[in-house]
Amino acid sequence: MTSRNTLSDPSDLLNAEALRPGSALDFGERRPFTTTVSLDGDEVVFNGIRARDGWVLQASFEGYAVTVVGVRFPPEGLVLIRILDVEPYISGRREYLRTMQPGVW
């Protein structure tokens, strides 16, 4: 999730995902759609575009532009929560990578 004060062009965000090394994503035909996402316990209407392998959702929330890019999973049922301390998540990811790739981490 990106929190900024301005919204990016959704097509640009999907194009950036498609350029990731080894992605092999198909973002051909793009269709607009709207869905409701639980954001910090509030139901917020997000507008976005959906393609074959992914989607982009955008909304304004508490003065911020919130953008979510999803690849190969459905946006329905998406729940976002505010995380004030990211260190436990970073530490957990490092530990996971150590167990999955011994000697690399």
GIDA-V472486 format. One record per pair of residues at least 12 apart in sequence whose ideal C-beta (glycine too) atoms are under 10 Angstrom apart, sorted by the first residue. I is the first residue (numbers start at 1). GAP is how many residues later the second one is. D is the distance in whole Angstrom. If there is no record, write none. Layout:
<<I	GAP	D> <I	GAP	D>>
This chain:
<<1	38	9> <1	56	10> <1	65	7> <1	66	7> <1	67	5> <1	68	9> <1	79	6> <1	80	10> <1	81	10> <1	82	9> <2	56	10> <2	62	9> <2	63	8> <2	64	8> <2	65	5> <2	66	8> <2	67	8> <3	58	9> <3	59	10> <3	61	5> <3	62	7> <3	63	6> <3	64	8> <3	79	9> <4	60	7> <4	61	5> <4	62	9> <4	63	7> <5	55	9> <5	58	7> <5	59	6> <5	60	6> <6	58	10> <6	59	6> <6	61	10> <7	40	10> <7	51	5> <7	52	9> <7	53	8> <7	58	5> <7	59	9> <7	60	7> <8	48	8> <8	50	8> <8	57	8> <8	59	6> <8	61	10> <9	40	10> <9	47	9> <9	49	10> <10	20	8> <10	22	9> <10	37	9> <10	38	6> <10	39	5> <10	40	10> <10	41	10> <10	45	9> <10	46	4> <10	47	8> <10	48	6> <10	57	8> <10	59	9> <11	16	9> <11	19	7> <11	38	7> <11	40	9> <11	45	8> <12	44	9> <13	14	10> <13	35	10> <13	36	9> <13	41	9> <13	42	10> <13	43	5> <13	45	9> <13	54	7> <13	55	10> <13	56	5> <14	13	5> <14	16	7> <14	34	10> <14	35	7> <14	36	10> <14	37	6> <14	39	9> <14	40	6> <14	41	8> <14	42	6> <14	55	7> <14	57	9> <15	12	7> <16	53	8> <17	34	10> <17	36	9> <17	37	6> <17	39	9> <17	52	6> <17	53	9> <17	54	6> <18	33	9> <18	35	8> <18	36	9> <18	53	10> <20	51	9> <23	30	9> <23	31	10> <23	48	8> <24	29	9> <25	26	8> <25	27	8> <25	28	4> <25	29	6> <25	46	7> <25	47	8> <26	25	7> <26	26	5> <26	27	5> <26	28	9> <27	22	9> <27	23	10> <27	24	4> <27	25	7> <27	26	6> <27	27	6> <27	28	9> <27	29	10> <27	44	9> <28	23	6> <28	24	6> <28	25	9> <29	21	9> <29	22	7> <29	23	7> <30	18	10> <30	19	5> <30	20	7> <30	21	5> <30	22	9> <30	24	10> <30	25	9> <30	26	9> <31	17	10> <31	18	7> <31	19	5> <31	20	8> <31	24	9> <32	15	7> <32	16	7> <32	17	6> <32	18	8> <33	13	9> <33	14	8> <33	15	6> <33	16	7> <33	17	5> <33	22	8> <33	24	9> <33	42	8> <34	12	7> <34	13	5> <34	14	7> <34	23	9> <34	25	10> <35	12	9> <35	13	7> <35	15	9> <35	20	9> <35	22	7> <35	24	10> <35	39	10> <35	40	6> <35	41	7> <35	42	9> <35	43	8> <36	23	10> <36	40	9> <36	42	9> <37	20	7> <37	22	7> <37	24	10> <37	29	9> <37	31	8> <37	38	8> <37	39	9> <37	40	9> <37	41	5> <37	42	7> <37	43	6> <38	39	9> <38	40	8> <38	41	4> <38	42	7> <38	43	8> <39	20	8> <39	22	6> <39	23	9> <39	27	7> <39	29	10> <39	39	9> <39	40	8> <39	41	5> <39	42	8> <39	43	9> <40	21	8> <40	22	8> <40	39	10> <40	40	7> <40	41	6> <40	42	5> <41	38	9> <41	39	10> <41	40	8> <41	41	10> <42	19	8> <42	20	9> <42	38	10> <44	13	10> <44	15	5> <44	16	9> <44	17	6> <44	18	10> <44	22	8> <44	36	9> <45	12	10> <45	14	6> <46	12	6> <46	13	4> <46	14	10> <46	15	9> <46	20	8> <46	21	9> <46	22	7> <46	29	8> <46	32	8> <46	34	10> <47	12	7> <48	19	9> <48	20	8> <48	21	9> <48	22	9> <48	27	7> <50	20	9> <50	24	10> <50	25	8> <51	20	10> <52	20	10> <53	17	10> <53	18	6> <53	19	6> <54	15	7> <54	16	6> <54	17	4> <54	18	7> <54	19	9> <54	21	10> <55	13	8> <55	14	8> <55	15	5> <55	16	8> <55	17	10> <55	18	9> <55	19	8> <55	20	5> <55	23	10> <56	12	7> <56	13	5> <56	14	8> <56	19	9> <57	12	8> <57	13	8> <57	18	6> <57	21	8> <57	23	10> <61	19	9> <61	21	10> <62	20	10> <66	14	8> <68	12	7> <93	12	10>>
